[in-house]
């Protein structure tokens, strides 16, 4: 049963949603302005699509006569409206929750990275959290790497999956597995040192020490300072091998990063990546089933 730990303020919630919606411009979320747009800001239907909800439900929340949204729905609204962390926390209070759950806070993508992602619809890119949690993927990134945002618990971390789930390595060329393992361990050690005992990073390291012999052996090396290679070789089940470059954009305040995958124009990998971008996930998902 869901319980409230704060007063659900329908009126203030509606006013806050309305002001945030009208403050957003189409260009802020990667939409075209069009010639018939007279009202300021975004339309309710546009915001509802960004938040993955019905336009009628969002309109009711704005009017102040809607039911209390779930915590997951509030998190979706915060992401759709490109709220800052302070605005997100304010939204949770208005919706009747004292604060966002820790897992929902970690899923909140930086507004700056969201603005960049809005302009990358045709690009292979994804946003990662501080422990390798995939927070957001473009369709072609899902086609390249598989859907990575649905995991829960420790499995949300790509580092955890790398050492505990053989399927996590299937799309990476075997010649890069050893380097990836060392880098995963080194980056986690740096995170533990930075955030200290009792932190999520330290908890993750403790779990991996108990469950992965490979990780335990690498942990004993005390390696630090390793970085991901800018060149990555993938093995896709449908299009085969791709040699890609990986550019990294950091958001230091929230510990998030944006990965953008590209290929050298004129190469076979460039053609294959373009194919993934055009066909998206539906074509390949149907082939796999």
N, C-alpha and C positions, 0 to 999 in steps of 0.2 A: 504494500500500500504506500502511495506517495504521501509524504507529510510536508507541510509548510513549516519553515522555521522563521518566517518573516511575513509581514503583512503584504498581501497581494493588492497593489495599488493600481486598479484598472485605469483610472482617469490619468494619472501621471504616466503610466506605461504608454497609453495611447498618444499622449502629447509628445513624449520622448521619441516614439517611433515616427510620428509625423514630422517632427523637426529634423530627424536624421535622414528620413527619406527625401525631404525637399532640399536638404543640403547637398545630397549626392547628385552629381551631374552624369549624364550618359557616358561621357568620356572617362569618368572615374572608374567605371566598371567594364570598359571595353565595348560599349554600345554606341551605335550611330545616333546622332541627335535627331535627324530627320527634319522635314520642313513644317510639319503640322504640330509640333510640340509647343504649346502655349503656356502650360502650367510650369512652375519652377520645379526643378529636381526631377526625380524618377517617378514613373507611374507606379501605382500599387501593383499592377500585374507584373511589372518588371522586377520589383523587389521581391514579390512572392516567388517568382521563378528563381531568383538568386538564393532565396532561403529554402527552396524545395518545399513549398507549401501552396495551398490554394489561395487565389486572390481574394476569395470571399472570407477565408479565415483571417488573412492579414488585415482586410478592411475592418472586420469586427474588432480585432485587437486595437486598431487605430481609433475606432469609435468609442472604445472603452466598454463594450458589451460582450466581449469574447470570453471563453472559459480560460482558466489558468493554463498557460502553456507548460509542457513538460520541460525539465532541465535540458534535455537534448534539443528540444525545439528552440529554447532560448539561445542555446549555443549556435544553432543554425542561423537564427536571426542576427546574432552578433557578427557572424562571419559574413552573411549576405549584405549587411549594412556597412561592412568594413570598419567596425568599431575598434577603437583603441582599447588596450587592456583596462584602463580606468572606466571607459564608457561601457565595456562589457560587464564589469563588476556592478556598475550602476544599474544596468539592465536586469541583471539577476536579482538585485534587491527589489526593484519595482515589480518583478514577476513573482515575488514571494519567497525567494531563496536567499539565505544570508550571504552566501558566496558561491561561486561556481565550484563544482567538484574538481578535485585536483586533476582527474583525467580529462575533464572538459576544458580546463584552463590550458593544459598542455596541447590540446587539439586546436586552440585558437591561433589562426595564422596571422602574423604581423600584417597590419594594413598596408605597409610599404611593399611587402612581398606580394600581397594580394593585388595591388595595383600593377605590379610588374607582370604577374600571372595573367591578368585580364588582357594584356597585350600579346600574350604568347599562345593564343588559342590554336594556332597551326604549328606550334613548336613542341618538341619532345622535352618536357620539363616537369619537375616535381619539387614540392616543398618538404623539407625534412626537419624534424624536431631535434633537440639536443642529444638524444640517445638513439638516433636513427629511426625515429617514428615517421612514417610517410603520412603527411597531413593533407596533401592535395596533389593530384596528378592531372595532367592534360590527357585527352583521349589517346594520343599517340604514345605517351609514356606508359599508359596501361597496356597498349598493344605491344610495346617493347618489353616491359618488365613484368607484366601481369598486374592485377589489382592488388594494391598493397595497403589500402586504407581501412580494410575491414577487420583487421586483427584486434584482439583484445588482450589485456594482461601483459605479461612479459613478452609475448609474441609480437606486440606492437613494435618492438625494437628490432631493426634489421640485424643488429649485432647478435641479439639472442637467437634469432632464426638462423643466422649463418652458422652458429656452432651447435645447434640442436635439431635442425630440420634439413636433411639432405636436399630437399626440393628447392631450398633457398639458393643453392649454388648452380642449379641446372642451366640458367641462362648466362652464366659467366664462363668464359673459356677456362678449361682446366689449368692452363699454364699460368693463370693469374690467381688461382685459389690460395696458394701459399702466401703471396704478398698481401692478398685481401685479409687473410686470417691475422697476419702480423699487424696490419694497420688497424683492424678492428680492435685488437687487444690493446695496442698502444694508445689509441684515441680514448678508449674507455678508461685506461689507467690515468691519462691526463685529466679526464672528467672527474674521476674519483678524487684526485689530488686537489683539483680546483674547488669542488663542492663539499668535500669532507665526509667523515663517517656519518652513516644514517641517511645520506642523500640517496635519491633514486639511482644515481650512477653506482654508488657503493652497494646498494641492495642488488642491483643487476649483476655486478661482479661477483658477489657472494653466491648468487644462484648459479652462475656459470661455472664457478669453481667447483660446485658440487655436482654439476651435471655434465660437464664436458672435459674430458681428459686433455684434448687438444688445447682448449683455452687455458687450463691449469698449467700446462707446460709452457705456453707462451707467456703467461702471467709471471712465471718465475724468471723470465729474461729481463723484466723491468725495462722494456724498450719504451722510449718516448720520442717524440719529434717526428714520427712517421706521418706521411701525408698520402692521401689518395692520388694515384697516378692520373694525369690529365688525359691519358689515352686508355680506353677500355675496349676489350674484345668480348663481344656478346655472341651467344649461340641461340638463335631464335628457332623455335620448333617449326615455323613455316617458311621463313625467308633465309634461314641459315646464318652464316657468320657475318657480323657487322663490326667494323673497326670505327669507333666513335671517339670524339673529344668531349670532355666533360668540363664545362665552365661552372665555377662556384661563386655564388653571391651570398655573403653573410649578413645576417641581421643580429648583431651582437647583443642587443638589449634582451631579446627573447631566446637567444641561442639557436635560432633557426637558420636554415640555409636553403638557397634555391639552386637546384642542379639543372643545367641546360645541356642537352646532348645534341651534338652536331656532327656532320661528316664532311670530308673534303669534297667540294663540288667536282663532278665528273667521274667520281669513283663508283664502284659497284655498291659500296656501303651507303653512299649518298642516295642512290636509286632505291635501295631497300628501305632506307629510313623514310624517304618520300612516300613509298608504298604504304608503310605503316601509318603515316600521317593521313593519307587520303582514305584508306580503308577503315582505319580506326579499329575499335575492339570488337564490334559485332561480327565482322567477317571471320576473324580468327577464333573468336569464342565458339562460333558455330562449327568451325573445322575441328576444334579440339574435342567437342562433345561427341 
